[in-house]
């Protein structure tokens, strides 16, 4: 039996067990949408293509499965670029289908033509243009494999409209054969032995966990290593939910807005065990002064990341879960039973935690940190939290105590304003039994505010916590501290009534202006069966601390306007 082009695409998606796709129709993909009308695949119609790809991204982060996106040619496809770059920066598996003008019109500046292969090379792990229908099944099989294996990332498939009129006998490949693509999964035994020896001999070790721990599903092994050897754990922003924040060994986040004790511990450690992290500039500060006393172990599936930013003493390339399991097995051998006493190191860290805890002035006006602390307390850290980008993002990373992996979804590498709200849509669809909170700032939220229409349409019970300081808070903070309070275009002269906007979308709205009303509003929102928009009117002058100024080493932290360490 022969299948038309659009039927082939849908059959391929079903072979990959795709249950949900996110998209927006248009002329170049109208045949696909006609076929979707009868298909057993849930299609989520967002209000903008950027909303679609961020939602697919959130779906992938929350589920561990590739997110799938469908958009038309030209502007529909180019609207996906920011989402592709976001997923590429954070190693998120996506398979993105874009419509294209018919093959005969390629290169002729046809209506809604854009060179998506050329445009997206820098922001995709791989991309394809399918010019013959017979190529499509093998391309889709390869795309899902590439997106989700090795270091994950987005793959784009550009589809000229002419293939929808073609027919082929359908069969789906059972395996992928890509001779030039063979990610290393198992770590080198010699390097594992060197790492084990270094761990046993270290007196002041620290584990630094990144987003690769979550991508590699290595959270259990990470915790096993930390507990077995009593090693404190700090995380990157992307690794926040890889290790429970309330665990006795947790140091919290490292870097520009990391905890003072995480930054101090890494500066003073004699061994830094880095797992699935890439040493971004926001983590390292001044590179020459980063972990100056430490021997560095770097475990990562991407060999290009090892030694790229920081010198490494013991590189181990491979899958995080496999390598940590091998390391734990090695450490179980009798020859490693004489463990160096690490209790003096634990006492030092306990002292730093007591001396310089995360804190803020609790008296007076409503503080954003208090809102996030209450969300954490009331949910018990069980909720999935997505964030936009800015001050609220850092406060959420500092104060929301995630209990489970894949529970803190944020744009780390690219820092994409407008990511968090549509990502919450994807997370809720991926984990419908979980409570999903979107923590947002008033600036970021307006980037994709139109997706209120999506949660209205699909009755998604997302709880939105908008921290409204009537400013672009993070840039305003830099202007206050670095640019002598010259607030250039960061404070709104006029602002919308967010509760009225929520009401227009038939979403329950709650405005909170006093600290005493915070817990009641959150409890009311959780009890409500549908979506809830909570606007917390917070202090505009509140800043994120600790803060490492640009070009400074991470041990030189600004703890408040007047207090440094």
Order of alpha helices (4+ residues) and beta strands (2+ residues): beta-alpha-beta-alpha-beta-alpha-beta-alpha-alpha-beta-alpha-beta-alpha-beta-beta-alpha-beta-alpha-alpha-beta-beta-alpha-beta-alpha-beta-beta-alpha-alpha-alpha-beta-alpha-beta-alpha-beta-alpha-alpha-beta-alpha-alpha-beta-alpha-beta
